[in-house]
Amino acid sequence: MGKETVIPFGPQHPVLPEPIHLDLVLEDETVVEAIPSIGYIHRGLEKLVEKKDFQQYTYVAERICGICSFMHGMGYCMSVESIMGVQIPERAEFLRTIWAELSRLHSHMLWLGLLADALGFESLFMHSWRLREQILDIFEETTSGRVIFSVCDIGGVRKDIDSETLKKINSILDGFEQEVSEITKVFLNDSSVILRTQGLGVLSQQAAFDLGAVGPMARASGIDIDMRKSGYAAYGRLKMEPILETAGDCYARTSVRIKEVFQSLDLIRQCIALIPEGEIKVKVMGNPKGEYFTRLEQPRGEVLYYVKANGTKFLDRVRVRTPTFANIPALLETLKGCQLADVPVLILTIDPCISCTER
Amino acid sequence: MNFSKKSPWILHYDGSSCNGCDIEVLACLTPLYDVERFGVINTGNPKHADILLITGSINEQNKSVVKQLYEQMANPKVVVAVGICAATGGIFSECYNVLGGVDRIIPVDVYVPGCAARPEAIIDGVVKALGILEERQKFARKKA
C-alpha cells in the first residue's frame, strides 16, 4: 500500500466550466476518497424573496441556472399557481412542455459535447455544440432569447408560437434528428469512447437508491424514476416511458441521455400534433397564501420547489432542491477506487450544474 | 485588413454566474462563432493567458480565487467582465453573499453588457480587449 497523497482539484480547472473543489485522497494513482467543498457560486437566491415580490421572483428563479433556466421558472410558476388555485390555459401547458423539452435537448447536447471534451475527443465536442445551435435558433425565434427566455409567467406564458412556426420547428427537428443520430452512433459505438466509459464508475441500483440519486444517474442504474410520469404540465396527455439502463456505469449514463434526446424529439412532435387553440395566459389577481411542493424533471433529474406564502406580496420562503445536489453523494461514491485520470470524466458524468446546486 | 500581432489566449473563470454567460462564452469557441479560427484559444492555465474572461459577480468565497488567477497571469494582461453580474452584480446585487462586480477586486478593462451576454457581444468585447492588449505591449516595450 502506498502513501496517501491529497490532490486539490478545482475550483479553476480546464475540464470544469464551473467551479467546484474536490480534495482527492490518493493511494498511488487510485482515489480512495473525495472530499468536496462547495460555495464558490453561492449567492443567496433563496433569501432574495424578502426583497423581490412574488411576480419579480420569476426572473430570479429563471436565473438560478442558465442551462435549465426555463424549467426553474416553470417550477416556481407552477408552485405559485397551485397555491393561488390558478388553472392555466391548456395551450400554455403545451407551450411550456415544448420549451421544457427543447431545453432538455439543448442541455443534453451540451453535456454530450462536454463529455467528448473530457474524453479528449475534440471534433465530437464541436459537432455536438454545432447541432445544439439549431435548438438555440428555435429558442431565439420563439422567445427572442438564446439562454434565458423569460417567457414563463405566473398564469401562463408570455409568448405564443403560431402554427407556421410550429411546422417549421417540426422540419428543423427532422434535420436535427438525422444529424444527431450520426454523432450519437460515435458515442455509442466508437471503440475509444467505449474504452473510456464502459465499466467506469459503476453505481449499483441499491447504492443509487440509498444515496438518493435522481435523473439519468438513477435511471442508468435501473431505478424507474421520472417525474414526467407524474403528468405535470401537458405530460399527462403525452405517451412516454422512462428510459432505463441497468449497467450503472458511464456508458449507461451516456446511453440514457442519448435516448432521452430522441425521446424529447418525440415528445415535442406529440405536443405539436396535440396543441389546442386558445388563450395563453390568465389574469392573476391578489396575493398567494399557503404552501406547496412541486416536483418536476429537469435534464439533470428531479428538482423540488417549495414555496410558502403569507398573503402579502412577499413570499415567506422558497426552497429549491436541485438535481446536482442530490447526485453529489452518488458522485463521491463512484469516485472511490477510480484512477486519477478518470476523475474528469466521472465528474462530468453526473452532468454537474454547480450554479443550481449552490444558488 | 489589419492583422493583430498576437493570437490572444483566454482564461475563463466562472465567478458566481448562473451559467448563462458561461455557455455563451463556450458557444463563441464552437463552430457557429468559432473564434479559434482567429487564434483565440481557451486555456486552463493562467500563466498562458492574455485575457481573463470573468462571468458572474464576486462573493466571499471566490474573491481570493479571482485575485489569485489575476496575479498569476503574466503581463501584459486584460480583464473582460462578461455579463451584467460581472459588471455590477445585476439581479443578484441585493443578495447577501454578493459583493458586487468584478472591479471590486481586480481592475476591469472591458465591460460586456447583457443577461445573458450574447456571443456577438462577447466577441466584440474580446476585440476591444485586443486593442488594449496591444497598447500595453507597446508600453511595456518602451519601458524595456
Interface residues (C-beta under 8 A of the other chain):
Chain A: P11 Q12 H13 P14 V15 P17 E18 P19 G39 Y40 I41 H42 R43 G44 L45 K47 L48 K51 K52 Y59 V60 R63 I64 C65 G66 I67 S69 L110 G113 F125 M126 H127 W129 R130 E133 L136 R146 V147 I148 C353 S355 E358
Chain B: H12 Y13 D14 G15 S16 S17 C18 N19 G20 C21 D22 I23 E24 L26 A27 T30 P31 L32 T43 G44 N45 P46 G56 S57 N59 Q61 N62 V65 L69 I91 F92 E94 C95 Y96 N97 V98 C115 A116 R118
